[in-house]
Amino acid sequence: MALKNCWEIKKCGRETGGTKVHELGVCPAAQETLGHYCWIISGTFCGGIPQGTFAQKEATCLSCEVYQLYDPMCGAVNIQVQAEFPEESKKFIARMRSLRR
């Protein structure tokens, strides 16, 4: 199974070079190259609306197919993400640690 980034799954066009970048700008998840862990990024544009922090958007994220697929605690393919995208996984872990401080 190919591991798609959130912008590929959601088809939002907000990735670098995407169809909606000129209109809406690049999504922070794409800028941070955290397309498998987008929920950790503040200001993502899920549903075409700028979202806040994870705490503010948690309910939306918990029901999202990207979160359900890649969540480290129970995501179906998180181990595959860690193996195929180790640098992205390290960035995610570092960001999680900084939130706990």
C-alpha positions as CSV (number, residue, x, y, z in Angstrom):
1,M,0.0,0.0,0.0
2,A,1.4,3.4,-1.0
3,L,1.3,5.8,1.9
4,K,-0.3,9.0,0.7
5,N,0.1,12.4,2.4
6,C,-2.9,14.0,3.9
7,W,-3.2,16.4,0.9
8,E,-3.4,13.4,-1.5
9,I,-6.0,11.7,0.6
10,K,-8.1,14.8,1.1
11,K,-7.4,16.2,-2.4
12,C,-7.3,19.7,-1.0
13,G,-4.8,21.1,-3.6
14,R,-2.9,22.9,-0.8
15,E,0.4,21.0,-1.2
16,T,3.4,22.8,-2.8
17,G,2.5,23.2,-6.5
18,G,-1.1,22.2,-5.8
19,T,-4.1,23.5,-7.7
20,K,-5.4,25.8,-4.9
21,V,-2.0,27.2,-3.7
22,H,-2.4,30.5,-5.7
23,E,-5.9,31.0,-4.2
24,L,-5.4,29.7,-0.6
25,G,-1.7,29.2,-0.1
26,V,0.3,26.2,0.9
27,C,-1.0,24.2,3.9
28,P,1.3,24.2,7.0
29,A,1.3,20.4,7.0
30,A,2.8,20.5,3.5
31,Q,5.3,23.2,4.5
32,E,6.4,21.2,7.4
33,T,6.5,18.0,5.4
34,L,4.3,16.2,7.9
35,G,1.7,14.9,5.5
36,H,1.2,11.7,7.6
37,Y,0.9,13.5,10.9
38,C,-1.0,16.7,9.8
39,W,-3.0,16.8,13.1
40,I,0.0,17.9,15.0
41,I,0.4,21.0,12.9
42,S,-1.5,24.2,13.9
43,G,-3.3,26.1,11.3
44,T,-4.0,23.3,8.8
45,F,-6.9,24.0,6.4
46,C,-9.1,21.0,6.8
47,G,-12.5,21.6,5.2
48,G,-11.2,24.8,3.6
49,I,-11.2,26.5,7.0
50,P,-8.0,27.3,9.0
51,Q,-7.9,25.1,12.0
52,G,-6.2,25.8,15.4
53,T,-4.0,23.7,17.6
54,F,-4.6,20.0,17.9
55,A,-6.4,20.6,21.2
56,Q,-8.8,23.0,19.3
57,K,-9.3,20.7,16.3
58,E,-9.1,17.3,18.1
59,A,-12.7,16.3,17.5
60,T,-12.4,17.0,13.8
61,C,-9.0,15.1,13.6
62,L,-10.3,12.1,15.5
63,S,-12.9,11.4,12.9
64,C,-10.6,12.1,10.0
65,E,-9.5,9.2,7.8
66,V,-5.9,10.5,7.8
67,Y,-5.7,10.4,11.6
68,Q,-7.3,7.0,11.8
69,L,-4.9,5.6,9.3
70,Y,-1.6,7.1,10.7
71,D,-2.2,7.7,14.4
72,P,0.7,6.3,16.3
73,M,-1.4,4.7,19.0
74,C,-3.9,2.8,16.8
75,G,-3.3,3.8,13.2
76,A,-3.5,0.9,10.8
77,V,-0.2,1.6,9.0
78,N,1.8,3.8,11.5
79,I,4.7,1.2,11.6
80,Q,4.9,1.4,7.8
81,V,5.1,5.3,8.0
82,Q,7.9,5.0,10.6
83,A,9.8,2.7,8.3
84,E,9.3,4.5,5.0
85,F,9.5,8.1,6.4
86,P,11.8,8.0,9.4
87,E,12.7,11.7,9.2
88,E,9.0,12.7,9.2
89,S,8.4,10.3,12.2
90,K,11.3,11.9,14.1
91,K,9.9,15.4,13.4
92,F,6.5,14.2,14.7
93,I,8.0,12.7,17.9
94,A,10.0,15.9,18.6
95,R,6.9,18.0,18.1
96,M,4.9,15.8,20.4
97,R,7.6,16.0,23.1
98,S,7.6,19.8,22.9
99,L,3.9,19.9,23.4
100,R,4.2,17.9,26.6
101,R,6.6,20.4,28.2
